[in-house]
Amino acid sequence: MTASLLAGHPFGTTVTPDSLRQLFTPLQQWEEKYRQVILLGKQLPALSDDLKAQAREIPGCENRVWLGYTVTPSGAMHFFGDSEGRIVRGLLAVLLTAVEGRRASDLASADPLALFDELGLRGQLSASRTQGLAALSEAVTQAARQALA
């Protein structure tokens, strides 16, 4: 099974950190970046009720958001998620791009939000979205630690 079939979304496979850098680097205005975040969120397929049940609803987010994961036989982590909010779906898409297919040992010691800083996405977020993003980051780190246990 290919990584893109496993992922069920293009993030981390077709949409890569490098492709996001190419997309966001030329954008100067926050409104342009905001629009691209929304467009990324539209590429995130909705989770079925079964997958939502397997995922964890993340507290502390402005909109309801779910994040789940599995570990492949090769040790790569596969993340999936969904949100009811357009912006949060887009932010989740960027997060999935940053973490999809990485090993738990890498994610446990890395900052899942480093890509957001590279793309200039954290500076303009509201306090509640910043808090929600931090909750998602912590959920990724916890998943990595759990996978290592």
KEKE-3310 file (N, C-alpha, C; in steps of 0.2 Angstrom, whole numbers, plus 5000, padded with zeros to 4 digits):
npx = (5004:5003:5010:5002:4989:4987:4987:4976:4974:4982:4992:5009:5013:5009:5007:5019:5032:5041:5034:5024:5032:5036:5024:5019:5030:5032:5021:5015:5005:4994:4981:4982:4989:4980:4970:4976:4978:4964:4961:4969:4964:4952:4956:4957:4950:4934:4932:4926:4912:4917:4931:4932:4928:4939:4948:4955:4946:4951:4954:4952:4952:4946:4936:4927:4939:4947:4960:4969:4979:4990:5002:5013:5019:5032:5036:5033:5023:5006:4995:4978:4964:4951:4941:4928:4929:4933:4946:4953:4953:4962:4974:4976:4979:4991:4998:4997:5005:5017:5020:5016:5020:5032:5044:5041:5051:5057:5047:5044:5054:5054:5048:5032:5026:5035:5036:5025:5030:5040:5033:5027:5014:5010:5010:4999:4988:4973:4972:4964:4965:4979:4980:4973:4981:4992:4987:4985:4998:5003:4996:5001:5014:5011:5006:5017:5025:5018:5017:5031:5031)
npy = (4994:5011:5026:5037:5031:5026:5037:5044:5056:5071:5076:5078:5068:5070:5084:5093:5098:5106:5109:5117:5127:5133:5138:5147:5156:5167:5174:5189:5196:5194:5190:5184:5172:5167:5164:5153:5144:5141:5135:5124:5117:5113:5102:5092:5077:5073:5065:5049:5043:5032:5033:5046:5041:5033:5042:5056:5069:5085:5095:5113:5119:5131:5127:5111:5098:5084:5072:5058:5043:5030:5018:5012:4996:4998:5008:5021:5035:5038:5050:5056:5067:5079:5094:5105:5118:5130:5137:5130:5117:5120:5123:5111:5104:5109:5105:5091:5089:5092:5082:5069:5052:5052:5046:5040:5043:5054:5063:5065:5072:5084:5100:5101:5112:5119:5121:5130:5142:5144:5146:5158:5158:5158:5171:5179:5173:5172:5173:5162:5153:5151:5144:5133:5127:5125:5115:5105:5102:5097:5086:5078:5076:5069:5057:5052:5049:5040:5030:5026:5020)
npz = (5000:4996:5003:5001:4999:5011:5019:5016:5013:5005:5012:5017:5008:4994:4995:5002:5014:5007:4996:5002:5007:4994:4990:5000:5002:4993:4996:5003:5010:5024:5021:5009:5013:5022:5014:5006:5016:5019:5007:5007:5018:5012:5004:5013:5017:5024:5039:5042:5053:5059:5059:5066:5079:5082:5083:5093:5101:5102:5115:5119:5107:5095:5086:5085:5084:5078:5080:5075:5075:5067:5068:5056:5050:5046:5055:5053:5057:5054:5052:5055:5053:5057:5056:5061:5057:5044:5044:5054:5049:5038:5045:5052:5040:5037:5048:5047:5035:5040:5049:5045:5041:5048:5060:5076:5086:5080:5080:5094:5099:5091:5086:5081:5076:5069:5055:5053:5058:5049:5037:5041:5047:5061:5067:5065:5070:5080:5098:5102:5092:5091:5104:5101:5091:5098:5107:5097:5093:5105:5106:5095:5099:5111:5105:5098:5109:5115:5105:5106:5118)
capx = (5000:5007:5009:4996:4983:4987:4986:4969:4974:4988:4997:5015:5015:5009:5008:5025:5034:5044:5029:5021:5037:5036:5017:5019:5036:5030:5015:5017:4999:4991:4975:4984:4991:4974:4966:4979:4976:4957:4961:4972:4958:4947:4959:4957:4944:4930:4933:4919:4911:4921:4937:4931:4927:4945:4953:4954:4944:4956:4951:4956:4952:4940:4931:4929:4944:4949:4966:4970:4985:4992:5009:5014:5024:5039:5037:5031:5017:5001:4990:4972:4960:4946:4938:4921:4930:4937:4953:4956:4955:4968:4979:4977:4982:4998:5001:4998:5010:5023:5021:5014:5025:5038:5045:5039:5057:5058:5042:5044:5059:5054:5043:5028:5024:5041:5034:5021:5035:5044:5028:5024:5007:5008:5010:4993:4983:4970:4974:4961:4968:4985:4979:4971:4987:4997:4984:4986:5005:5004:4993:5006:5019:5009:5005:5023:5028:5014:5020:5037:5031)
capy = (5000:5017:5031:5042:5027:5025:5043:5046:5064:5072:5080:5074:5064:5075:5091:5092:5104:5110:5112:5123:5133:5136:5141:5152:5161:5173:5178:5194:5199:5189:5188:5179:5166:5165:5161:5147:5140:5138:5130:5118:5113:5110:5096:5087:5073:5073:5059:5045:5043:5027:5036:5050:5037:5031:5048:5059:5076:5089:5101:5119:5122:5135:5123:5104:5095:5077:5069:5051:5041:5023:5017:5007:4991:5001:5012:5028:5037:5040:5054:5058:5072:5083:5099:5108:5125:5130:5139:5125:5112:5122:5123:5104:5101:5111:5101:5084:5090:5092:5076:5063:5048:5053:5041:5043:5045:5060:5068:5066:5077:5089:5105:5100:5118:5123:5123:5136:5147:5145:5149:5164:5157:5159:5177:5183:5169:5174:5169:5155:5148:5149:5140:5127:5125:5122:5108:5100:5100:5093:5079:5075:5074:5063:5051:5050:5046:5034:5025:5024:5016)
capz = (5000:4995:5008:4999:5000:5019:5022:5015:5012:5001:5016:5019:5003:4988:4998:5006:5017:5002:4991:5005:5007:4988:4989:5005:5003:4989:4998:5008:5014:5028:5018:5004:5017:5025:5008:5005:5022:5018:5001:5009:5022:5007:5002:5018:5017:5030:5042:5043:5060:5062:5060:5072:5085:5083:5084:5099:5100:5105:5119:5119:5100:5094:5083:5086:5079:5079:5077:5076:5071:5068:5067:5051:5051:5045:5061:5052:5060:5050:5056:5051:5057:5054:5060:5059:5055:5038:5046:5058:5044:5035:5050:5052:5034:5037:5053:5044:5031:5044:5053:5041:5039:5052:5065:5083:5089:5077:5082:5101:5101:5087:5086:5076:5073:5066:5048:5054:5059:5042:5033:5043:5049:5068:5069:5064:5072:5086:5104:5103:5087:5094:5109:5098:5088:5103:5109:5092:5093:5111:5104:5091:5104:5115:5101:5097:5115:5116:5101:5108:5125)
cpx = (5004:5005:5003:4989:4982:4985:4978:4968:4981:4994:5003:5017:5015:5010:5013:5027:5037:5039:5025:5025:5036:5029:5017:5024:5034:5025:5017:5011:4996:4985:4976:4986:4985:4970:4969:4978:4969:4957:4964:4967:4953:4949:4959:4950:4941:4931:4926:4918:4915:4928:4937:4931:4934:4950:4951:4951:4948:4953:4955:4956:4946:4934:4932:4934:4946:4956:4967:4977:4986:4999:5010:5019:5031:5041:5036:5024:5012:4996:4984:4968:4955:4944:4932:4923:4935:4945:4956:4958:4961:4974:4981:4980:4989:5002:5002:5004:5017:5025:5020:5020:5032:5038:5043:5045:5058:5053:5042:5049:5059:5048:5038:5025:5030:5039:5029:5025:5038:5039:5025:5017:5005:5007:5004:4987:4980:4973:4971:4963:4975:4985:4977:4977:4991:4994:4985:4993:5006:5001:4997:5011:5017:5008:5012:5026:5024:5016:5027:5037:5030)
cpy = (5006:5022:5035:5038:5027:5031:5045:5053:5065:5075:5075:5069:5068:5082:5090:5098:5109:5113:5118:5129:5137:5140:5147:5158:5167:5177:5183:5196:5193:5186:5183:5172:5163:5161:5154:5142:5137:5133:5124:5113:5110:5103:5090:5083:5073:5066:5055:5045:5037:5030:5042:5047:5035:5037:5051:5067:5080:5095:5107:5122:5126:5131:5115:5101:5088:5075:5062:5049:5033:5023:5011:5002:4994:5006:5020:5029:5040:5044:5056:5063:5075:5089:5102:5115:5125:5132:5133:5119:5113:5121:5116:5101:5103:5106:5094:5084:5089:5086:5069:5059:5048:5048:5044:5046:5052:5065:5069:5071:5084:5094:5104:5106:5122:5125:5129:5142:5149:5148:5155:5164:5158:5166:5181:5179:5173:5170:5162:5150:5146:5144:5133:5123:5121:5115:5103:5097:5096:5086:5075:5072:5068:5057:5048:5046:5040:5028:5022:5019:5009)
cpz = (5000:5001:5007:5000:5008:5022:5022:5013:5008:5006:5019:5013:4996:4990:5003:5009:5012:4997:4995:5006:5000:4987:4994:5004:4999:4992:5004:5012:5018:5025:5013:5007:5019:5020:5006:5010:5021:5012:5003:5013:5017:5004:5007:5018:5024:5033:5043:5051:5063:5064:5066:5078:5087:5085:5091:5098:5105:5109:5118:5112:5099:5091:5085:5081:5082:5076:5080:5073:5072:5066:5062:5053:5051:5051:5059:5055:5055:5054:5051:5056:5053:5059:5057:5056:5049:5040:5049:5054:5040:5039:5051:5046:5034:5042:5051:5039:5035:5048:5050:5039:5043:5057:5072:5086:5087:5080:5090:5103:5096:5088:5080:5072:5070:5059:5048:5054:5052:5037:5035:5045:5056:5070:5069:5067:5079:5092:5104:5098:5089:5099:5106:5094:5092:5106:5104:5092:5099:5109:5100:5095:5108:5111:5100:5103:5117:5112:5103:5115:5124)
residu = (MET:THR:ALA:SER:LEU:LEU:ALA:GLY:HIS:PRO:PHE:GLY:THR:THR:VAL:THR:PRO:ASP:SER:LEU:ARG:GLN:LEU:PHE:THR:PRO:LEU:GLN:GLN:TRP:GLU:GLU:LYS:TYR:ARG:GLN:VAL:ILE:LEU:LEU:GLY:LYS:GLN:LEU:PRO:ALA:LEU:SER:ASP:ASP:LEU:LYS:ALA:GLN:ALA:ARG:GLU:ILE:PRO:GLY:CYS:GLU:ASN:ARG:VAL:TRP:LEU:GLY:TYR:THR:VAL:THR:PRO:SER:GLY:ALA:MET:HIS:PHE:PHE:GLY:ASP:SER:GLU:GLY:ARG:ILE:VAL:ARG:GLY:LEU:LEU:ALA:VAL:LEU:LEU:THR:ALA:VAL:GLU:GLY:ARG:ARG:ALA:SER:ASP:LEU:ALA:SER:ALA:ASP:PRO:LEU:ALA:LEU:PHE:ASP:GLU:LEU:GLY:LEU:ARG:GLY:GLN:LEU:SER:ALA:SER:ARG:THR:GLN:GLY:LEU:ALA:ALA:LEU:SER:GLU:ALA:VAL:THR:GLN:ALA:ALA:ARG:GLN:ALA:LEU:ALA)
# end
